[in-house]
Amino acid sequence: MLRGGRNGAEMDWNSIVKKLVWDQSKTPYFVKADKLTQSQARNELFVYSLFLALMFGFVSIYALADDRSREVTIPLGGTLYAFSIFCSAIVLGVAKNVTAARYCITAPVAVFVFTLGNLGGRSDPEQTNWYIYMALTAVWLLYSLRAVAVAKAFHRGPREAD
């Protein structure tokens, strides 16, 4: 981990990141979906569905809290949609259902539309944050498309002994 250098000990960031975040056997995010083993696909879908379930579960609870003093309120339709994404993420995580993965694709699109309607056209400092937020939402949409491919590959992929 630590290597000797001019200034004493240097950290080997590459090995730290690989050890803590990147595990080629468990989470190979840059491998094509049809090349994943069943356990790799299971791990990837679990992380994605956990992300969605936590985020939309919190949105559902937040929207149900009756606080009129908030700047942004979520209508009943938005609350029901957030809860449906929460349920779909649970189905995706448990059953690795392709239809649930397809429905989860709508989540970044809905977040984009909601953000465009509520945060678009602000002043300069907030506008910069808005662009960053939209870029992250676009990356999320691309990853949602991968999640559908991974769910498909999970059911037709090679079986392995766990």
Secondary structure, 3 states (H helix, E strand, C coil): CEEEECCEEEECHHHHHHHHCCCCCCCCCCCCHHHCCHHHHHHHHHHHHHHHHHHHHHHHHHHHCCCCCCCCCCCHHHHHHHHHHHHHHHHHHHHCCHHHHHHHCHHHHHHHHHHHHHHCCCCHHHHHHHHHHHHHHHHHHHHHHHHHHHHHHHHHCCCCCC
